[in-house]
Amino acid sequence: MAVGVLATAGAPSAVAAQAGSSAQLRVTVGSPRAQAAAGSGAVAATCSINKITINRFSECEWVKVHVDVVKIVDGDPVIEGTADFSVKHQMTLKAGSANWSEKFTISKATTTGQGKGVAVGVAAASGGGTKASVSFPQGHTLDSAAGGSVAYKTTIAPKKILAKAKTTYTYTFSKAGYTPGRVSYGSAVYRCDNYYGSTRTNRSGCAIPEVPTGVSMVGLARIDEGIRKLRSRGGHYGDPNGGKPLHWMINKTQEKANRTAVCPRTAPSDMRRVGRTSCDEYPFASTKEGGTHLPAGQREITWVKVQENKSQGGRITAWRGQMHVMDGDPFYVIA
């Protein structure tokens, strides 16, 4: 009896029949590619065939799967039938919890010959400390549509950031008289954290880290003005209107070095006279582009009142917690 056949996303051509196999199921899957959608994630991402559409807190993945029902005749594979169907996933993460869910739908297959009556089983596995459990009528035949769900549960200690992870979906196909076939593919990458949590407060949540978010400086008069002046001179880092994103950094030593590299110890006399004694640097010292990492034409400092700088710090902290922005995450600055 032949062993099962395995194909993975990224290998769209059919897996060759193995020598000695008299009858088998052979499976291929389209290669979904991630594509970021506009928005912060309040609205669920919409699906496009053979794509993973993502925003900060959701993904929609839609893949095509092809099954060949194969018999070996005189050493050559003969296709006795086929089954073609698609699987659509809708995953929604939670900003306020590390437990979330996903729904998926397997369409009714278009079949030929012995493609009728092929049964499917579905499994899902995650990483990064998250456990995934599938609810699905295992052994369902592809002759009709079926739906299922995946429940995700994660436990995170306070102040911790878990490793990035993704879901691996595995489908096993079976039919009496044929060696089973199998195929796997992955979801978008997600990450969970409880960075702002404490022994009293659980602030865990999860996000898709490659999707940029945005923090607004509107209303912080001098800080907003300084950023807009820089952009009028050609500074584009962090500009949501076609600029390159900034990247957050969690490194207090480097943050201090970045600030020291661009901010003088004391404000100029004219700034002191009007009470603007606090140096605000852009890009922020707490970004990987901070300090002198960018050319002079892509950075600036603005002298502001101490209270305005404190207000900015509170705004950034609230934004980071809400959007789960961690080290290396891309983001834009609205001004």
N, C-alpha and C positions, 0 to 999 in steps of 0.2 A: 504494500500500500504506500502511496506517495505521501510525502510530508506536506504540510500546508504551505501556501505561497504567500509571500509578504510583499506588498508594494507600499511606498510612502509618498507623501506629497513632495513634489520636486522631482519625481520620476514618472512623468506622464505616459511613457510608452509602456505597452503591455509586458508583464513578466513572462519570460519564455517558459513553456512547459518543461518540467523536469524529466530527465531520462527515467524510464521505468514506471511513470505515472500512466495508468490506464484511463483514468477519468478524473477531472479536477475542475475547480472553479478558479478563474484567473481574474484578478481585479486591478483596475487602474483608477486614479482619481485626479481631477484637475488640480493645478497648483495655485491656491488662493494667495494673493499678494495684498499686504496691508496698504490701506489708503486712508489718510486722516480726513475726517469730515469737519466742517466748520462748527463752531460752538463749543461751549465749556463742558457739555455732557448732560445738560438738563433734559434734552430731547434725545430719545434713543436713536442710534445710528441706523440708517436704512440700508437695505441689502442690494448688492449688485452681483450677478453671477460670477463665480470664480474670483471674488474679491473679499477681503476682510475690511469692512468699513468701520472706522473707529473714531470715537471722541474720548474725552477724558474719563468718562465713567461707563461707557458701553461699547459693544462691538456687535456687528452683524456679519456673519460669515455664511457664504452660500457656495457650496461646492457641487460639482457633478461627479458621479461615480458610474463606472462601466464594469459590468461583470460578463465575462465570457464563460460559457459552459463548454468545456473542452473534453474531447475523447481522443486518445492516442490510437491511431490506426496505422499499422505497419511502420511504427516509429515516428509518424508525423502527426502533429496536432490538427484535429478537425473540430471546428467550432460547430457545436450542435444547437446552440442558442445563445441569446444575449439578454441582458437586463440593463436598462439605463434609467437612472433616477437622480434626484438631487437631494441634498440635505441643507436645511437652512437653520442656522443657530442665531439666537438673540440673547446675548449675555448682558446683564445690567449689574454693574458693581455698585457698592454703597459707600458714600463718603463718611457715613456715621456707623458703619459696622463692617467687620471682616467676614461676615457670613452673608452670602448672596446666592442668587439662583440663575439658572439659564434654561431656556426652552429651546427645543429643536423639533423640526418636522422632517420626516422622510416622505418624499412624494411617492405616489403610485408609479411603479416602474413601467416603462415601455419595453415590452418583451418580444422576443422571437423564439420559436422552437422550444427547446428545453429550458429557456430562460424563465418560464413560468414555474412557480412553486419554490423559488429560491428563498430561503429563510435567512434572517439577519439577527445578530446579537450585537449590542452596543455596550462599550465600556469607556470610561473616562478616568484619567489620572492627572493629578496636579503635582506641583512641587512647592518649594518655599514655605513649607509648614502648613499648606492648605490641603484638606482632604476633600475629594470629590466623590459623590455617590450618585449613581444613575437610576432613574426610574423609567422603565421602558418595558413593553411586552416582549421580552426576549423570545426569539424564535419566530417572530412575526414574519409572514411572507411578504415579498415585495409586490405582490399582486394588488395590494391596496395601500393607501397612505397610512401613516402612523405618527404619533407624536410622543415625545418624552421630555424629561427634564433632568437637570444636573443640580444637585444641592452642594454648596461649598461651605465648609466650616473651617475657621482658622482661629487659633489661640495665639495671642501675641503678648509678651510681657511689656510693661510700661517702658518707655524710652527706646523701644526696639524698632528696627526697620528690617523686614524680612527680605530675603533674596528675591530678585525678579523670577517670575515663573510663568508657565503657560499650561494650558490643558492639552493633553494628547488624547485624541479620540481614536478608538480602535474598533473596527467593524469586522465581525467574523461571519462569513457566508457559508451556508450549508445546504446540501440537497442529497437526498438518498442516492447512494451509488457513486458519489463524487467526493474527492478529497476536498476539505474545506479551503476556502480562500480568505485572505485577510488583508486589510488596508488600514493605514493610520495617517493622520495629519494633525496639525497643531492649531491652536487659537492664537490670538494676539497675546503679547506679553503683558502681564499685569504685576502689580506689587502692592503688598499690604504693609501697614505700619501702625504702631501705637506710640509714635514719636513724642506726642504731647501728652500722653497718658501718665497717670500716677497711680499710687496704691488705692486712692479714693475714686479716681475718675478714669474710666476706660474711654479712650478717644481713638480707638482703632478704626481703620477704614482702608479702602483699596482704590487704586486708580490705574489707568494705563499710562505709564510714565513718558512714553515717547510723544504723546500729544501735548503741544504747548498750551499753556494757560496764559492768563493775563492779569496784571495787577495795575490798578489805576492810581495815578498821582493827581488826578483832577481834584481841585479844591484845596490842594496844598500850594498856595499861590507862588511862592518863590521857587520851590522845587519843580513844579510844573513848568514855570517860565524858563528855568535853566535848561530843562530837557528839550523844550520846544526850540530854544535858541540854538542848541547844539544841532538839532535835526535840520534847522534852516541853513546851517553851514555845511551840511552833508553827512552829519553823524547818523548812522542808520542802525546800529546794534540795538536790539530791543524794540525797534519801530514795527508795530503790527501792520503798517502799510508798506509791505515789501522789504522790510529790513531783515537782518539775520537775528535769530533769537539769542537772548542771553541764557546762561546756564547757572542754576543755583549751586552754591558751594557750602558744605558743612565742614569748616576747618577754621577754628577761631584764630589759630596762629597766623595762617595765611591771610585771613580777613584783616587782622590788625596790621600786617605788613602792607597789604594793599592800600589801606587807609593812610598809613604813614607815608607811603610813597607819593601820594598826590595832595594830601592836605597839610598846609603849613601849620605850625603850632599855634599861631595867633592870627586873628583876623586883621585885615588892613584897617587903618585908622578910620577911614570913611565908613566902613561897615560897623566898626565898634560904636561909632557915634549914633547909629540908628538901631543898635541892639542886635545886629545880625552877626553873632559871634560863633555860630556853629557851622562847620564845614560839611556840606552835603556833596558827596562824590557820585558821579555817574560815568560808567556803569557802577552799580553798588559795589562796595568793598566785599560783600558776601556773594559775589559771583565769580565764576572762573575767568571772566573778562575784566575783572576789577583791577585797581591799581594801575600799573603801567603795562599791562598785558596787551593793550590795544595802542595803536598810534595816537599821538596827541590830538589829531583831528577827529578822533572817534570817542573822545572823552572830555569831561569838563567838571569843574567844581563850582558850587554856588553857595554863597554865605547866606545863612538863614537864621531865624530866631531859634533858640533852643527848643521851644515848645513845638515848632513846626517839625523839627527833626524827630522829636519824640512821637508826634502824631504819625509820622511816616513809619516809624518802627512798629507801632501798634497795628497799623494798617497792613504792613507786610506780614507780621506774625499771624494775624487773623486770616489773611489770604492763604498763607502756606498751610495752615491747619485745615481750612475748608477744602482746599484743592489737593492736599497731600503732596506738596511739592518738596522733594528731597534732593539729596546731592546729585548733581548732574542733570536734573530735569530742565528742559527748555521752557522759556517763558518770554512774554512780551510786556512792555511797559506802556500803558495808555496815558497820553499826556495831551 
